[in-house]
């Protein structure tokens, strides 16, 4: 088990010490062989950009929680939910297939557990975000993952963002969710993560349950 995952009691203590409402964001990062070279380098840089932007926002540091799951032939929890200042993702490397369905189910399971922890502690929370970055060339079955994502979206339990990298199978990616996927323009990962940080910060200053409009996307292809 990854050492980034806190012991069970640590979560309860942290939620008790900081009673601010939480906005959890789980990032699923494709690390299959097709992501090698410039793509994985830019993705790693983008994750650092996300942290750098959020730590500049004191309220976001109290309210936003980030987690990271990497996946190739299997999925792996790299960082469990933590505040931006403690978000220290490893340098991701590539190889293997694309266990897309397994990664999405892992991410949904983590969000469900986090919501349960909030409820147990009496901590208010915003709708969780699940952000998938992939080429969508799945090497496993994605039927159950798609069913679960759409169910969670329709019940307003999760906001799902499917983001296809250069050359991604956008048709396959579109099958996963109710929200249409977005196609990343080239290697603009830092722009993507800057957009993500801006909108997470906007959510953090709102009230739980309030509808927060997203800023326009400028890093996608049309």
Secondary structure, 3 states (H helix, E strand, C coil): CCCCCCCHHHHHHHHHHCCCCEEEEEEEEECCHHHCCHHHHHHHHHHHHHHHHHCCCHHHHHHEEEEEEEECCCEEEEEEEEEHHHCCCCCCCCCCCCCHHHHHHHHHHHHHHHHHHHHHHCCCECCEEEEEEECCCCCCCCHHHHHHHHHHHHCCCEEEEEEECCCCCHHHHHCCCCCCCEEECCCCHHHHHHHHHHHHHHHHCCCCCCCCCCCCCCCECC
